[in-house]
Amino acid sequence: MPLPGQRPTVTAGQPDLSHQAQQLLAAVEDALQAPTSYRSTDPTVPSWADGPKIGTAPAVPQPGVPPMSQRSTDIGRTALYCGVATVPPGLIAIGLLLASGQANPTVIGCICAAPAALAAPILAVARLLRGAKEVVAAAPAEIHQHYSGPVHQDQRNVHTRTSGLWAKTHNRQ
């Protein structure tokens, strides 16, 4: 290692670094002086300003994925939609198993962990259902009232009409 103020000496087998640095600077200067765009002034060459050109030449196959027929595209799309259509029934089955207490939420979460976006909501819903069961279990016991003798229900002023997608009963007097 040279001391401060000393120039490094070139020994046999080592390239001259100052010569390489000069070559690099010359290459950079040449690259900066080269034009980065070209505008053709030849009027016979079409440009984007002339609009699309429609000719009689046949289409040339492009590199990459070959074009598919409409039938192949429709079959692929149908297969994709059929695969997506299996998701809601599966989620309904998982929900029923969790609600009935026949499934372990941790196992279902691990099975669904392949798409991790589904695992977290499933575990959250399982925990919510478990909390709801605990609330129901902590509710007061049902009260059964037993009457001896005749019981009469007054139904003179009850007019019931139930309608709608979510049924709502209206009792009007």
C-alpha angles and dihedrals in degrees: 000000000000121000120242111284094024122108117227114251124227113237127195112286096022121104121236105257096199090056091051091048091053091050091050093050091049091051091050092050091050091050092050092051095050114099116251097203139031130209117199115217093187108118093206093063111085118229136190090266090064092064129236117329119223115194140164097253115117120248116273117226109248124221118258131039110009116240116266128223119250090251092055091048091050092049091050092048091048091051090050093050092046089053092050091047091064093064100075095051089048091051090048090051091050090049092051092049091050093046093050092049093237096118134063108234092210092056092048090049091051092048090051093044091098087081096037090193089072098044097065096050092046091053090046092051090047091053090047091052091047089052090049090053090052090051091051091048090052093050118110117272120265116267117224115196119199122199128198115209132023118330121204126198117202110221100158100114102034118112110175126194121173119190144145139064088283103041115238121181119216116199108196126183 
